[in-house]
Amino acid sequence: MKITFLGTGSMVPTDNRNHTSILFSYKNENILVDCGEGTQRQLRLAKISTAKITKILITHWHGDHVLGLPGLLQSMYKNQYHGSLEVYGPRGTRDFFNKMLKWFYVDLRMNIIVKEIKNEIFFENQDFILKSAELNHGVPCVGYSFIEKERKNINKKYLKKFNLKNNPIIAKLKEGKDITWNGKKIKSKNAVMFNKGKKISFILDTGLTNNIIKLCKESDLLICESTHSHELKGKAKEYKHLTAKQAGLIAKKSRSKELILTHFSQRYKDINNLLKEAKDVFKNAKAADDFKEFEV
């Protein structure tokens, strides 16, 4: 799993922070979380092909989170995007998306599937689920969690006793079936190890709400907006944002393992004080910069 921060600024971009956008890569999936203005250029600078994007998750329809969509979609079409692009967002997303396409003379002969979501699991396959929860930002807004399913791995050391390796029959063990090999019974419960999957949560643009803790519970990685320092907690509350200290407290209360701060106000040239605020309440905190990559 890899996280690439394409934009870590807030409403107003700066010399070194673009509008918000995050790319989450897992196996054959490349999931874009929000698409602020300039995202397609950020992808180009990061040497990431737009053709690789499989899903776009929109947290809300404020301009600094979506104004990069028209250009990105046009580039994807011009680059002969294949397959179906899935776009998810809060209520109103279909209407916003359709109106957006009418703003420009753009011919998008792509298969785009747009879905509106609420507090629910809205996608599931054999490897992972995607879950959302409504947040508190004055407009329809959601947070997201990627939850990897429990992984089944073969206990190679155990199978070595039976001189069994790289054989199709091993698949039956993963299915929970015992097998017989060279006259010896091999039990599935001894041959298969279960490893808990990873959980990654994305909280962008919100005031405090109980739904945050519920959604982020026991995340391996929590990516959280930290628009203001705690001395401006009044302003953060007024505009329904979070402070760095509040992000740290959310990580602590949700029992998350790691926290990455993002979505910083343009007023902060140096974010070390914001990071210190978070670390004072949650030690395992880091701060994102544009183009910074994190392995999970």
Secondary structure as the mmCIF struct_conf table of DSSP 4:
data_model
#
loop_
_struct_conf.conf_type_id
_struct_conf.id
_struct_conf.beg_label_comp_id
_struct_conf.beg_label_asym_id
_struct_conf.beg_label_seq_id
_struct_conf.end_label_comp_id
_struct_conf.end_label_asym_id
_struct_conf.end_label_seq_id
STRN STRN1 LYS A 2 GLY A 7
STRN STRN2 GLY A 9 GLY A 9
BEND BEND1 MET A 11 VAL A 12
BEND BEND2 ASP A 15 ASN A 16
HELX_LH_PP_P HELX_LH_PP_P1 ASN A 18 ASN A 18
BEND BEND3 HIS A 19 HIS A 19
HELX_LH_PP_P HELX_LH_PP_P2 THR A 20 THR A 20
STRN STRN3 SER A 21 TYR A 26
TURN_TY1_P TURN_TY1_P1 LYS A 27 ASN A 28
STRN STRN4 GLU A 29 VAL A 33
TURN_TY1_P TURN_TY1_P2 GLU A 37 GLY A 38
HELX_RH_AL_P HELX_RH_AL_P1 THR A 39 LEU A 45
TURN_TY1_P TURN_TY1_P3 ALA A 46 LYS A 47
HELX_RH_3T_P HELX_RH_3T_P1 THR A 50 LYS A 52
STRN STRN5 LYS A 55 LEU A 57
BEND BEND4 THR A 59 THR A 59
HELX_RH_AL_P HELX_RH_AL_P2 GLY A 63 VAL A 66
TURN_TY1_P TURN_TY1_P4 LEU A 67 GLY A 68
HELX_RH_AL_P HELX_RH_AL_P3 LEU A 69 LYS A 78
TURN_TY1_P TURN_TY1_P5 ASN A 79 GLN A 80
BEND BEND5 GLY A 83 GLY A 83
STRN STRN6 SER A 84 GLY A 89
BEND BEND6 PRO A 90 PRO A 90
TURN_TY1_P TURN_TY1_P6 ARG A 91 GLY A 92
HELX_RH_AL_P HELX_RH_AL_P4 THR A 93 LYS A 102
BEND BEND7 TRP A 103 PHE A 104
BEND BEND8 MET A 110 MET A 110
STRN STRN7 ASN A 111 GLU A 116
BEND BEND9 ASN A 119 ASN A 119
STRN STRN8 GLU A 120 GLU A 124
BEND BEND10 GLN A 126 ASP A 127
STRN STRN9 PHE A 128 GLU A 134
STRN STRN10 ASN A 136 ASN A 136
BEND BEND11 HIS A 137 PRO A 140
STRN STRN11 VAL A 142 GLU A 148
HELX_LH_PP_P HELX_LH_PP_P3 LYS A 149 GLU A 150
STRN STRN12 ARG A 151 ILE A 154
HELX_RH_AL_P HELX_RH_AL_P5 LYS A 156 LYS A 160
TURN_TY1_P TURN_TY1_P7 LYS A 161 ASN A 163
BEND BEND12 ASN A 166 ASN A 166
TURN_TY1_P TURN_TY1_P8 PRO A 168 ILE A 169
HELX_RH_AL_P HELX_RH_AL_P6 ILE A 170 LYS A 174
TURN_TY1_P TURN_TY1_P9 GLU A 175 GLY A 176
STRN STRN13 ILE A 179 TRP A 181
TURN_TY1_P TURN_TY1_P10 ASN A 182 GLY A 183
STRN STRN14 LYS A 184 ILE A 186
HELX_RH_AL_P HELX_RH_AL_P7 SER A 188 ALA A 191
STRN STRN15 VAL A 192 ASN A 195
HELX_LH_PP_P HELX_LH_PP_P4 LYS A 196 LYS A 198
STRN STRN16 LYS A 199 ILE A 203
BEND BEND13 ASP A 205 ASP A 205
STRN STRN17 GLY A 207 GLY A 207
HELX_RH_AL_P HELX_RH_AL_P8 ASN A 210 CYS A 216
TURN_TY1_P TURN_TY1_P11 LYS A 217 GLU A 218
BEND BEND14 ASP A 220 ASP A 220
STRN STRN18 LEU A 221 GLU A 225
STRN STRN19 HIS A 228 HIS A 228
HELX_RH_3T_P HELX_RH_3T_P2 HIS A 230 LEU A 232
HELX_RH_AL_P HELX_RH_AL_P9 LYS A 233 GLU A 238
TURN_TY1_P TURN_TY1_P12 TYR A 239 LYS A 240
STRN STRN20 THR A 243 THR A 243
HELX_RH_AL_P HELX_RH_AL_P10 ALA A 244 LYS A 253
TURN_TY1_P TURN_TY1_P13 SER A 254 ARG A 255
BEND BEND15 LYS A 257 LYS A 257
STRN STRN21 LEU A 259 THR A 262
STRN STRN22 PHE A 264 PHE A 264
TURN_TY1_P TURN_TY1_P14 GLN A 266 ARG A 267
BEND BEND16 LYS A 269 LYS A 269
HELX_RH_AL_P HELX_RH_AL_P11 ASN A 272 VAL A 281
BEND BEND17 LYS A 283 ASN A 284
STRN STRN23 ALA A 285 ALA A 287
TURN_TY1_P TURN_TY1_P15 ASP A 290 PHE A 291
STRN STRN24 GLU A 293 GLU A 295
#
